Amino acid sequence: MKLSESAVALNLNTSAKTRKNGNANKLASEDRAFHDWYRFVLSFPPHLARDYIKDFGLTKNSVVLDPFCGTGTTLVEARLLGLKSVGLEANSFAHFAASTKLDWDVDADQLLAKSRDIAHTALEMLKLQGLDDAKPFGEKPKKLKLRTLDDDTEKLILSNSISPLPLHKILVLLDCLKEIEKEKIYNHALLALGNALVYKISNLHFGPEVGVRNPKADVYVIGCWLEEVEKIASDLKTVEGKEFPQSQIYLGDSREIASFISPESIDAVITSPPYPNEKDYTRTTRLESVLLGFVNSKEELRALKKTLVRSNTRGVYKADDDDKWIQDYPEIQKIADEIEERRIALEKDSGFERLYARVTKLYFGGMARHLADLRQLLRPGAQLAYVVGDQASYLRVMIRTGELLAKIAVALGYEHVRTDLFRTRLATATKEQLREEVVILRWNKKE
């Protein structure tokens, strides 16, 4: 699969669909329904999925796949437009969030009524302990011993990502939620807590990296959760009595996608895979994954990371060998060599820094493996849109992600139709504007 420079003619057009750069990646107010139940801060926006559904000329008979579906943006948008859709996601909490966002067969009134009962119970329990969640920011009763996480669980989350008093209230509320654990509304109530936890209750800050800032001594925990439940119930009411095509989401590794989805069943792929950066994507969902029971041990976290395309040095393992998929790609080897030379010149010798060159090759190898496995699922003429961004995270060596992925795809038999500019973003390290692009491919033949 060795490539020449002329194998792919990149046509970097600015998409006619591109919005003003500053708003391109933001969730528009008219798109908040369902999408806003829970989403990654840097999720690609619904309008982008909608634009490519239209651009590809998809109909109600088309099946749309998102093989890195995250919290379900493409799938929710496809369902709202009446298209069948299939998703695959390796992160267990994101898989739960996307699955719940697509489950509209829930009685909104029952969700509200039961949640209000649970909120009342939780408030009463807290009052018995001397805590008034309706009037937070008071002093903790001196005799009250706050509930905490055990030492092993505490080590899984970012230090100080949630303050002691809000954590205590969360644990009380989780106990109360067990009352509806076997009911259909449970997942929606739990997702509401996940969203409130991350964006209203925790001390997390997203910058683009997730971190901790301005710890909150206390928060209206029960009230924040109930607000999220009410938002979900309000959206559910808008689809009551209406029919929508089903959407199926699998939990699994996108590099082994053919083991989950039927051959020749997909008409279009619209997705945003990880980028080759130093971001540990499991940290973004770590707090809610741990507190809500989706990651319970270091072993479970490691198992989750092993199902992800390698994109950061905290997710690289000795047995990893995806780099063999790109051993004939001189462009990628050249980037890896440049990263390693820069590391040595700068005397960067930490264990993570020594892995920068390797993880770059593992990333593109993993994507090559995914694109190769994907071929058997595609119907002839299937169209694909991959949202990816240039990166300079590894010692400021530029990685033209979209350009390299297009070349890998062409070598695997795909047609590279064009590359659209989605937006540019400022690199905090270099202060350069980096391109975020949509690589458009077509599958023309039967594998």
VOPAGU-2260 file (C-alpha; in pm, 1 decimal, decimal comma):
REM VOPAGU-2260
SITE   aa  ch    i         X         Y         Z
SITE  MET   A    0       0,0       0,0       0,0
SITE  LYS   A    1     291,9     231,4     -57,3
SITE  LEU   A    2     178,0     572,2    -168,4
SITE  SER   A    3     322,9     829,0    -395,4
SITE  GLU   A    4     272,3    1197,5    -339,0
SITE  SER   A    5      40,4    1204,5    -639,7
SITE  ALA   A    6    -184,0     923,2    -519,3
SITE  VAL   A    7    -422,4    1168,3    -356,3
SITE  ALA   A    8    -507,8    1510,3    -488,3
SITE  LEU   A    9    -620,9    1709,0    -188,4
SITE  ASN   A   10    -885,2    1962,5    -273,9
SITE  LEU   A   11    -914,2    2175,8      34,9
SITE  ASN   A   12   -1231,3    2363,8     -32,3
SITE  THR   A   13   -1403,6    2574,8     224,4
SITE  SER   A   14   -1741,4    2409,6     261,6
SITE  ALA   A   15   -2037,4    2611,6     149,2
SITE  LYS   A   16   -2197,4    2482,6     466,7
SITE  THR   A   17   -1931,2    2629,4     691,2
SITE  ARG   A   18   -2063,7    2878,6     942,9
SITE  LYS   A   19   -1873,6    3164,2    1095,1
SITE  ASN   A   20   -1560,6    3013,7    1242,7
SITE  GLY   A   21   -1631,5    3110,5    1602,5
SITE  ASN   A   22   -1976,1    2948,9    1597,0
SITE  ALA   A   23   -1893,6    2648,7    1379,2
SITE  ASN   A   24   -1847,5    2405,3    1666,6
SITE  LYS   A   25   -2110,2    2540,4    1905,8
SITE  LEU   A   26   -2448,2    2393,5    1984,8
SITE  ALA   A   27   -2712,6    2624,1    1840,8
SITE  SER   A   28   -3011,1    2700,2    2062,7
SITE  GLU   A   29   -3246,5    2533,5    1813,7
SITE  ASP   A   30   -3039,6    2212,7    1836,5
SITE  ARG   A   31   -3049,0    2170,5    2213,6
SITE  ALA   A   32   -3336,9    1920,0    2224,6
SITE  PHE   A   33   -3204,5    1567,3    2292,3
SITE  HIS   A   34   -2846,8    1666,1    2206,0
SITE  ASP   A   35   -2814,0    1869,9    2525,0
SITE  TRP   A   36   -2907,7    1585,9    2759,8
SITE  TYR   A   37   -2535,6    1514,9    2776,9
SITE  ARG   A   38   -2257,8    1585,7    2528,4
SITE  PHE   A   39   -1883,2    1626,2    2521,0
SITE  VAL   A   40   -1770,0    1987,1    2538,4
SITE  LEU   A   41   -1589,8    1953,6    2206,8
SITE  SER   A   42   -1845,9    1732,6    2031,9
SITE  PHE   A   43   -1899,4    1817,7    1670,2
SITE  PRO   A   44   -2229,9    2002,1    1629,8
SITE  PRO   A   45   -2562,0    1863,9    1504,6
SITE  HIS   A   46   -2569,1    2103,6    1210,1
SITE  LEU   A   47   -2256,1    1940,3    1068,9
SITE  ALA   A   48   -2417,7    1594,9    1068,0
SITE  ARG   A   49   -2735,4    1746,6     924,7
SITE  ASP   A   50   -2544,3    1923,0     648,7
SITE  TYR   A   51   -2373,7    1603,5     531,6
SITE  ILE   A   52   -2694,9    1401,4     547,7
SITE  LYS   A   53   -2833,3    1656,4     302,9
SITE  ASP   A   54   -2512,8    1682,9      98,3
SITE  PHE   A   55   -2500,6    1304,7      50,3
SITE  GLY   A   56   -2861,5    1302,8     -71,8
SITE  LEU   A   57   -2965,0    1043,3     187,9
SITE  THR   A   58   -3325,7     925,1     198,1
SITE  LYS   A   59   -3542,9     746,6     452,9
SITE  ASN   A   60   -3419,6     417,0     310,6
SITE  SER   A   61   -3057,2     507,9     384,9
SITE  VAL   A   62   -2863,7     373,2     682,8
SITE  VAL   A   63   -2615,6     608,7     849,2
SITE  LEU   A   64   -2325,1     478,7    1056,7
SITE  ASP   A   65   -2118,3     661,1    1317,0
SITE  PRO   A   66   -1831,8     426,5    1413,3
SITE  PHE   A   67   -1701,0     668,1    1680,3
SITE  CYS   A   68   -2045,8     779,9    1792,5
SITE  GLY   A   69   -1947,4     933,7    2126,0
SITE  THR   A   70   -2260,3    1082,0    2281,5
SITE  GLY   A   71   -2463,7    1024,1    1966,4
SITE  THR   A   72   -2474,0    1350,8    1772,5
SITE  THR   A   73   -2496,3    1191,3    1426,5
SITE  LEU   A   74   -2742,1     925,5    1543,7
SITE  VAL   A   75   -2978,5    1168,4    1717,0
SITE  GLU   A   76   -2974,4    1398,4    1416,9
SITE  ALA   A   77   -3035,4    1108,8    1174,0
SITE  ARG   A   78   -3327,1     986,0    1381,6
SITE  LEU   A   79   -3482,9    1331,4    1401,6
SITE  LEU   A   80   -3462,8    1343,5    1020,9
SITE  GLY   A   81   -3625,5     999,3     987,5
SITE  LEU   A   82   -3316,2     798,2     887,2
SITE  LYS   A   83   -3206,8     462,0    1020,2
SITE  SER   A   84   -2876,2     476,2    1199,5
SITE  VAL   A   85   -2616,7     253,9    1363,5
SITE  GLY   A   86   -2343,4     351,9    1606,8
SITE  LEU   A   87   -2040,1     204,7    1772,8
SITE  GLU   A   88   -1870,2     346,5    2082,0
SITE  ALA   A   89   -1597,4     202,7    2304,4
SITE  ASN   A   90   -1641,2     434,7    2604,2
SITE  SER   A   91   -1905,0     275,7    2828,4
SITE  PHE   A   92   -2043,4     602,7    2968,1
SITE  ALA   A   93   -2061,6     767,5    2625,3
SITE  HIS   A   94   -2232,7     452,2    2495,7
SITE  PHE   A   95   -2485,1     476,3    2779,9
SITE  ALA   A   96   -2543,8     846,4    2711,5
SITE  ALA   A   97   -2597,4     796,7    2338,7
SITE  SER   A   98   -2827,2     497,7    2395,3
SITE  THR   A   99   -3037,7     693,9    2644,5
SITE  LYS   A  100   -3054,5    1000,3    2418,0
SITE  LEU   A  101   -3204,0     776,1    2149,7
SITE  ASP   A  102   -3459,3     609,8    2377,7
SITE  TRP   A  103   -3770,8     820,4    2331,6
SITE  ASP   A  104   -4014,9     548,2    2433,5
SITE  VAL   A  105   -4040,6     676,2    2789,4
SITE  ASP   A  106   -4338,3     825,9    2967,2
SITE  ALA   A  107   -4232,6    1184,9    3034,3
SITE  ASP   A  108   -4499,9    1239,2    3299,3
SITE  GLN   A  109   -4390,9     927,0    3486,6
SITE  LEU   A  110   -4026,7    1035,2    3466,2
SITE  LEU   A  111   -4116,8    1372,6    3615,3
SITE  ALA   A  112   -4346,5    1239,3    3885,8
SITE  LYS   A  113   -4110,0     967,0    4005,4
SITE  SER   A  114   -3811,6    1199,1    3995,2
SITE  ARG   A  115   -3992,0    1457,9    4206,9
SITE  ASP   A  116   -4075,8    1186,8    4459,0
SITE  ILE   A  117   -3713,0    1080,6    4469,4
SITE  ALA   A  118   -3599,7    1441,5    4503,7
SITE  HIS   A  119   -3837,4    1482,5    4800,1
SITE  THR   A  120   -3702,3    1166,7    4962,9
SITE  ALA   A  121   -3341,6    1275,9    4912,5
SITE  LEU   A  122   -3410,6    1624,2    5051,3
SITE  GLU   A  123   -3574,0    1474,8    5358,2
SITE  MET   A  124   -3282,0    1238,8    5415,8
SITE  LEU   A  125   -3039,8    1529,9    5392,4
SITE  LYS   A  126   -3251,2    1735,7    5632,7
SITE  LEU   A  127   -3236,9    1455,9    5886,1
SITE  GLN   A  128   -2858,5    1485,9    5858,4
SITE  GLY   A  129   -2879,2    1862,2    5915,7
SITE  LEU   A  130   -2828,2    1958,1    5549,7
SITE  ASP   A  131   -3074,1    2177,7    5358,4
SITE  ASP   A  132   -3001,8    2136,1    4987,5
SITE  ALA   A  133   -3248,1    2415,2    4910,0
SITE  LYS   A  134   -3026,6    2645,7    5114,1
SITE  PRO   A  135   -2670,3    2531,1    5052,7
SITE  PHE   A  136   -2351,3    2710,0    5148,9
SITE  GLY   A  137   -2419,0    2672,3    5520,2
SITE  GLU   A  138   -2175,5    2502,7    5751,9
SITE  LYS   A  139   -2167,6    2124,6    5771,0
SITE  PRO   A  140   -2312,9    1993,3    6097,8
SITE  LYS   A  141   -2018,9    1916,5    6324,8
SITE  LYS   A  142   -2133,1    1563,1    6405,5
SITE  LEU   A  143   -2208,7    1467,1    6046,3
SITE  LYS   A  144   -1957,2    1231,9    5892,1
SITE  LEU   A  145   -1972,6    1287,3    5517,5
SITE  ARG   A  146   -1987,1     988,7    5288,3
SITE  THR   A  147   -1680,8     941,0    5071,5
SITE  LEU   A  148   -1540,7     711,9    4805,3
SITE  ASP   A  149   -1312,7     426,2    4902,8
SITE  ASP   A  150    -942,4     483,7    4843,7
SITE  ASP   A  151    -919,5     282,4    4520,2
SITE  THR   A  152   -1221,9     454,1    4367,6
SITE  GLU   A  153   -1096,4     796,2    4476,3
SITE  LYS   A  154    -774,3     735,4    4282,6
SITE  LEU   A  155    -969,5     685,2    3959,3
SITE  ILE   A  156   -1104,1    1040,4    3945,6
SITE  LEU   A  157    -919,4    1368,6    3904,5
SITE  SER   A  158    -812,3    1509,6    4241,2
SITE  ASN   A  159   -1061,8    1762,7    4379,8
SITE  SER   A  160   -1291,3    1717,5    4080,7
SITE  ILE   A  161   -1582,8    1721,2    4324,5
SITE  SER   A  162   -1596,0    1882,4    4668,8
SITE  PRO   A  163   -1680,1    1673,7    4980,3
SITE  LEU   A  164   -2028,3    1812,3    5052,2
SITE  PRO   A  165   -2162,5    1783,8    4694,3
SITE  LEU   A  166   -2014,0    1433,1    4676,5
SITE  HIS   A  167   -2200,5    1337,0    4993,8
SITE  LYS   A  168   -2527,2    1462,4    4844,8
SITE  ILE   A  169   -2464,0    1279,7    4518,5
SITE  LEU   A  170   -2414,3     951,3    4705,3
SITE  VAL   A  171   -2737,6    1005,8    4899,6
SITE  LEU   A  172   -2924,8    1077,3    4574,6
SITE  LEU   A  173   -2779,5     767,0    4409,0
SITE  ASP   A  174   -2912,6     557,4    4696,0
SITE  CYS   A  175   -3257,0     707,9    4645,5
SITE  LEU   A  176   -3241,8     641,3    4270,3
SITE  LYS   A  177   -3210,5     268,8    4338,6
SITE  GLU   A  178   -3585,9     278,3    4401,6
SITE  ILE   A  179   -3641,4     302,4    4023,5
SITE  GLU   A  180   -3336,9     101,0    3914,4
SITE  LYS   A  181   -3549,0    -158,4    3731,4
SITE  GLU   A  182   -3784,1      89,9    3568,5
SITE  LYS   A  183   -3753,4     223,0    3213,4
SITE  ILE   A  184   -3714,4     579,1    3334,5
SITE  TYR   A  185   -3400,8     494,3    3535,9
SITE  ASN   A  186   -3150,4     555,2    3256,6
SITE  HIS   A  187   -3295,4     898,6    3184,6
SITE  ALA   A  188   -3284,3     994,0    3551,4
SITE  LEU   A  189   -2924,9     869,8    3573,3
SITE  LEU   A  190   -2814,8    1055,5    3259,2
SITE  ALA   A  191   -2970,2    1372,3    3401,9
SITE  LEU   A  192   -2751,0    1325,5    3707,4
SITE  GLY   A  193   -2446,2    1269,8    3484,6
SITE  ASN   A  194   -2504,6    1597,7    3304,3
SITE  ALA   A  195   -2573,8    1793,0    3624,0
SITE  LEU   A  196   -2268,8    1636,5    3786,3
SITE  VAL   A  197   -2026,4    1743,8    3514,9
SITE  TYR   A  198   -2158,6    2089,0    3426,9
SITE  LYS   A  199   -2318,7    2217,5    3750,2
SITE  ILE   A  200   -2199,0    2022,5    4051,1
SITE  SER   A  201   -1836,2    1925,9    3991,3
SITE  ASN   A  202   -1524,1    2142,8    3994,2
SITE  LEU   A  203   -1430,4    2035,4    3640,7
SITE  HIS   A  204   -1315,8    2285,7    3384,4
SITE  PHE   A  205   -1284,1    2215,6    3012,9
SITE  GLY   A  206   -1031,7    2414,5    2837,4
SITE  PRO   A  207    -981,4    2212,5    2584,0
SITE  GLU   A  208    -817,6    1977,1    2834,6
SITE  VAL   A  209   -1024,8    1872,5    3132,4
SITE  GLY   A  210    -898,0    2008,8    3463,0
SITE  VAL   A  211   -1010,2    2135,6    3802,1
SITE  ARG   A  212   -1077,4    2500,9    3884,1
SITE  ASN   A  213   -1255,8    2710,8    4147,4
SITE  PRO   A  214   -1374,1    2433,0    4383,6
SITE  LYS   A  215   -1735,5    2471,0    4493,9
SITE  ALA   A  216   -1787,1    2424,6    4867,2
SITE  ASP   A  217   -2153,2    2340,9    4814,3
SITE  VAL   A  218   -2409,2    2316,6    4534,6
SITE  TYR   A  219   -2784,6    2268,7    4498,2
SITE  VAL   A  220   -2732,1    1904,0    4402,4
SITE  ILE   A  221   -3091,5    1779,9    4409,1
SITE  GLY   A  222   -3222,5    2094,1    4241,6
SITE  CYS   A  223   -2959,6    2076,4    3964,7
SITE  TRP   A  224   -3048,8    1713,8    3895,7
SITE  LEU   A  225   -3420,9    1784,7    3886,2
SITE  GLU   A  226   -3364,7    2069,1    3637,4
SITE  GLU   A  227   -3194,1    1822,0    3402,7
SITE  VAL   A  228   -3476,4    1570,3    3444,5
SITE  GLU   A  229   -3730,8    1840,3    3357,6
SITE  LYS   A  230   -3533,3    1927,0    3042,4
SITE  ILE   A  231   -3535,3    1562,7    2930,6
SITE  ALA   A  232   -3906,7    1523,2    3005,8
SITE  SER   A  233   -3984,4    1839,8    2809,8
SITE  ASP   A  234   -3800,1    1704,3    2502,1
SITE  LEU   A  235   -3969,5    1365,5    2532,8
SITE  LYS   A  236   -4309,1    1531,7    2524,2
SITE  THR   A  237   -4231,0    1682,0    2182,6
SITE  VAL   A  238   -4204,5    1334,2    2025,8
SITE  GLU   A  239   -4492,0    1165,2    2207,2
SITE  GLY   A  240   -4716,3     976,2    1963,9
SITE  LYS   A  241   -4475,4    1020,2    1671,8
SITE  GLU   A  242   -4287,3     741,3    1497,9
SITE  PHE   A  243   -3914,5     744,8    1429,7
SITE  PRO   A  244   -3683,5     479,8    1286,2
SITE  GLN   A  245   -3489,1     278,7    1539,8
SITE  SER   A  246   -3123,1     340,5    1604,0
SITE  GLN   A  247   -2888,2      67,9    1725,8
SITE  ILE   A  248   -2570,2     138,4    1922,2
SITE  TYR   A  249   -2303,9    -119,2    1999,9
SITE  LEU   A  250   -2036,6    -103,6    2268,4
SITE  GLY   A  251   -1706,3    -196,6    2109,9
SITE  ASP   A  252   -1381,2    -123,0    1931,6
SITE  SER   A  253   -1411,5      62,1    1598,8
SITE  ARG   A  254   -1105,9    -123,8    1470,6
SITE  GLU   A  255   -1314,5    -443,2    1483,2
SITE  ILE   A  256   -1634,7    -291,1    1352,7
SITE  ALA   A  257   -1716,9    -578,6    1115,4
SITE  SER   A  258   -1780,0    -804,7    1413,1
SITE  PHE   A  259   -2073,5    -585,0    1522,2
SITE  ILE   A  260   -2251,5    -471,0    1205,1
SITE  SER   A  261   -2393,2    -662,2     906,5
SITE  PRO   A  262   -2202,6    -666,5     575,3
SITE  GLU   A  263   -2309,9    -427,3     300,6
SITE  SER   A  264   -2566,8    -256,2     521,4
SITE  ILE   A  265   -2434,0     101,8     536,2
SITE  ASP   A  266   -2502,3     389,5     292,9
SITE  ALA   A  267   -2314,8     667,7     471,8
SITE  VAL   A  268   -2066,1     728,6     751,2
SITE  ILE   A  269   -2060,6    1060,4     937,7
SITE  THR   A  270   -1820,0    1065,5    1228,4
SITE  SER   A  271   -1544,2    1235,8    1422,4
SITE  PRO   A  272   -1274,6     991,9    1539,9
SITE  PRO   A  273   -1012,8    1082,4    1801,0
SITE  TYR   A  274    -732,1    1309,2    1687,7
SITE  PRO   A  275    -360,0    1228,6    1726,9
SITE  ASN   A  276    -306,7    1445,4    2031,9
SITE  GLU   A  277    -206,1    1394,4    2391,5
SITE  LYS   A  278    -562,0    1400,2    2518,2
SITE  ASP   A  279    -672,1    1104,1    2732,3
SITE  TYR   A  280   -1035,4    1084,2    2623,5
SITE  THR   A  281   -1128,0     869,9    2924,4
SITE  ARG   A  282   -1044,5    1164,8    3155,2
SITE  THR   A  283   -1321,2    1369,8    2992,8
SITE  THR   A  284   -1583,5    1127,2    3122,3
SITE  ARG   A  285   -1394,9     996,0    3425,5
SITE  LEU   A  286   -1596,5    1157,1    3707,3
SITE  GLU   A  287   -1939,3    1051,4    3584,6
SITE  SER   A  288   -1810,0     711,6    3471,8
SITE  VAL   A  289   -1680,9     636,6    3820,8
SITE  LEU   A  290   -1953,5     793,2    4037,8
SITE  LEU   A  291   -2235,8     644,7    3832,1
SITE  GLY   A  292   -2080,8     297,5    3822,5
SITE  PHE   A  293   -1952,1     258,8    3464,4
SITE  VAL   A  294   -1585,7     227,1    3565,3
SITE  ASN   A  295   -1530,1      55,7    3899,1
SITE  SER   A  296   -1161,9     -30,4    3908,1
SITE  LYS   A  297    -822,6      34,0    3757,7
SITE  GLU   A  298    -857,3    -292,4    3567,7
SITE  GLU   A  299   -1186,6    -183,1    3410,3
SITE  LEU   A  300   -1031,7     149,4    3311,2
SITE  ARG   A  301    -737,5     -27,9    3148,0
SITE  ALA   A  302    -973,3    -262,2    2960,9
SITE  LEU   A  303   -1167,9      38,9    2832,3
SITE  LYS   A  304    -851,2     213,1    2712,2
SITE  LYS   A  305    -742,5     -95,9    2521,0
SITE  THR   A  306   -1056,0     -71,7    2304,2
SITE  LEU   A  307    -974,1     282,5    2190,7
SITE  VAL   A  308    -771,8     395,1    1890,3
SITE  ARG   A  309    -441,8     501,2    2042,9
SITE  SER   A  310    -418,5     878,9    2048,4
SITE  ASN   A  311    -229,9     957,9    2369,2
SITE  THR   A  312      63,6     811,4    2555,4
SITE  ARG   A  313    -147,1     719,1    2860,5
SITE  GLY   A  314    -326,3     463,3    2647,9
SITE  VAL   A  315     -29,4     279,7    2493,6
SITE  TYR   A  316      48,1     -81,1    2584,9
SITE  LYS   A  317     348,0    -304,8    2525,3
SITE  ALA   A  318     159,7    -545,1    2297,4
SITE  ASP   A  319      17,6    -270,8    2073,5
SITE  ASP   A  320     104,8    -332,6    1710,1
SITE  ASP   A  321    -132,4    -120,4    1502,2
SITE  ASP   A  322     176,7      57,7    1367,6
SITE  LYS   A  323     237,1    -239,8    1136,0
SITE  TRP   A  324     -58,4    -114,4     931,5
SITE  ILE   A  325     131,1     199,4     827,2
SITE  GLN   A  326     485,4      66,3     794,7
SITE  ASP   A  327     484,9     145,1     421,6
SITE  TYR   A  328     382,0     507,2     472,0
SITE  PRO   A  329     700,7     718,2     460,7
SITE  GLU   A  330     511,3    1037,1     549,1
SITE  ILE   A  331     403,9     898,7     887,2
SITE  GLN   A  332     743,8     750,5     964,6
SITE  LYS   A  333     896,6    1090,2     881,3
SITE  ILE   A  334     667,6    1262,6    1133,0
SITE  ALA   A  335     753,9    1003,1    1398,8
SITE  ASP   A  336    1125,8    1051,9    1329,8
SITE  GLU   A  337    1089,8    1429,7    1356,9
SITE  ILE   A  338     906,9    1398,6    1690,0
SITE  GLU   A  339    1178,6    1171,7    1826,9
SITE  GLU   A  340    1458,3    1401,7    1705,7
SITE  ARG   A  341    1283,3    1700,2    1866,3
SITE  ARG   A  342    1242,0    1508,3    2191,0
SITE  ILE   A  343    1610,3    1424,0    2205,9
SITE  ALA   A  344    1714,3    1778,9    2115,6
SITE  LEU   A  345    1492,4    1920,1    2392,2
SITE  GLU   A  346    1613,1    1655,6    2639,9
SITE  LYS   A  347    1258,9    1539,7    2709,1
SITE  ASP   A  348    1307,2    1204,6    2880,2
SITE  SER   A  349     989,5    1124,2    3071,2
SITE  GLY   A  350     822,4     791,8    3003,5
SITE  PHE   A  351     531,4     961,3    2829,7
SITE  GLU   A  352     753,0    1183,8    2615,3
SITE  ARG   A  353     946,6     881,1    2495,4
SITE  LEU   A  354     618,5     741,1    2357,7
SITE  TYR   A  355     521,8    1043,8    2148,0
SITE  ALA   A  356     668,2     902,4    1825,1
SITE  ARG   A  357     520,1     557,4    1881,8
SITE  VAL   A  358     169,1     676,6    1960,9
SITE  THR   A  359     165,4     880,0    1639,9
SITE  LYS   A  360     227,8     564,4    1435,9
SITE  LEU   A  361     -20,0     364,4    1647,2
SITE  TYR   A  362    -288,2     627,4    1585,9
SITE  PHE   A  363    -264,0     617,0    1207,0
SITE  GLY   A  364    -223,2     238,1    1216,1
SITE  GLY   A  365    -542,6     209,8    1421,8
SITE  MET   A  366    -730,7     430,8    1178,9
SITE  ALA   A  367    -599,7     224,2     885,3
SITE  ARG   A  368    -720,7     -90,5    1061,9
SITE  HIS   A  369   -1063,0      67,8    1116,5
SITE  LEU   A  370   -1096,0     182,7     753,5
SITE  ALA   A  371    -990,9    -161,5     628,6
SITE  ASP   A  372   -1246,5    -343,4     847,3
SITE  LEU   A  373   -1517,4     -92,9     756,8
SITE  ARG   A  374   -1505,5    -175,1     384,0
SITE  GLN   A  375   -1712,0    -492,8     410,9
SITE  LEU   A  376   -2001,2    -303,5     577,3
SITE  LEU   A  377   -2038,6     -47,6     300,5
SITE  ARG   A  378   -2278,4     -67,0      11,3
SITE  PRO   A  379   -2128,0      30,5    -326,6
SITE  GLY   A  380   -2147,6     409,2    -358,6
SITE  ALA   A  381   -2143,9     466,6      18,0
SITE  GLN   A  382   -2028,7     815,9     115,2
SITE  LEU   A  383   -1817,6     896,7     418,5
SITE  ALA   A  384   -1739,9    1214,8     615,9
SITE  TYR   A  385   -1456,7    1205,8     873,8
SITE  VAL   A  386   -1414,9    1517,8    1088,4
SITE  VAL   A  387   -1050,1    1545,4    1194,5
SITE  GLY   A  388    -808,1    1818,5    1293,7
SITE  ASP   A  389    -444,2    1900,5    1234,9
SITE  GLN   A  390    -235,0    1863,4    1547,7
SITE  ALA   A  391      92,3    1992,8    1690,9
SITE  SER   A  392      56,7    1835,2    2034,2
SITE  TYR   A  393     376,6    1627,8    2019,1
SITE  LEU   A  394     659,9    1874,3    2072,0
SITE  ARG   A  395     500,9    2111,5    1818,5
SITE  VAL   A  396     559,8    1883,1    1521,2
SITE  MET   A  397     277,4    1945,9    1275,8
SITE  ILE   A  398      56,9    1646,5    1190,4
SITE  ARG   A  399    -175,3    1699,6     892,0
SITE  THR   A  400    -433,0    1449,0    1010,2
SITE  GLY   A  401    -690,3    1486,4     733,5
SITE  GLU   A  402    -431,9    1472,9     456,2
SITE  LEU   A  403    -274,7    1155,0     594,2
SITE  LEU   A  404    -608,0     982,5     657,8
SITE  ALA   A  405    -714,4    1057,0     300,2
SITE  LYS   A  406    -398,2     895,3     168,3
SITE  ILE   A  407    -447,9     587,4     385,2
SITE  ALA   A  408    -808,8     560,7     267,6
SITE  VAL   A  409    -712,2     582,4     -99,5
SITE  ALA   A  410    -455,6     306,6     -53,1
SITE  LEU   A  411    -733,3      90,7      95,2
SITE  GLY   A  412    -950,1     138,9    -212,9
SITE  TYR   A  413   -1162,7     439,1    -116,6
SITE  GLU   A  414   -1208,2     737,9    -343,7
SITE  HIS   A  415   -1105,8    1066,6    -188,0
SITE  VAL   A  416   -1375,1    1303,0    -311,6
SITE  ARG   A  417   -1259,3    1623,4    -141,6
SITE  THR   A  418   -1164,1    1774,7     193,5
SITE  ASP   A  419   -1383,3    2052,6     334,3
SITE  LEU   A  420   -1260,4    2309,1     580,7
SITE  PHE   A  421   -1489,1    2295,6     885,9
SITE  ARG   A  422   -1318,2    2560,0    1096,0
SITE  THR   A  423    -981,8    2671,8    1226,8
SITE  ARG   A  424    -882,3    2670,5    1592,3
SITE  LEU   A  425    -601,0    2833,9    1783,7
SITE  ALA   A  426    -324,7    2600,7    1905,5
SITE  THR   A  427    -248,9    2707,9    2261,7
SITE  ALA   A  428     116,1    2594,2    2239,7
SITE  THR   A  429     213,8    2748,0    1907,2
SITE  LYS   A  430     -54,2    3020,2    1873,1
SITE  GLU   A  431    -110,2    2897,0    1516,7
SITE  GLN   A  432    -448,7    2845,6    1358,4
SITE  LEU   A  433    -494,1    2473,0    1296,3
SITE  ARG   A  434    -734,0    2336,2    1037,7
SITE  GLU   A  435   -1026,8    2119,4    1134,4
SITE  GLU   A  436   -1145,6    1942,2     823,8
SITE  VAL   A  437   -1401,7    1697,9     690,9
SITE  VAL   A  438   -1246,2    1428,9     471,8
SITE  ILE   A  439   -1505,5    1313,3     218,9
SITE  LEU   A  440   -1462,0     959,5      83,1
SITE  ARG   A  441   -1664,4     722,9    -134,2
SITE  TRP   A  442   -1666,1     345,6    -145,8
SITE  ASN   A  443   -1723,2     243,2    -506,7
SITE  LYS   A  444   -1653,4    -124,9    -510,2
SITE  LYS   A  445   -1745,7    -447,6    -343,2
SITE  GLU   A  446   -1471,5    -581,2    -116,6
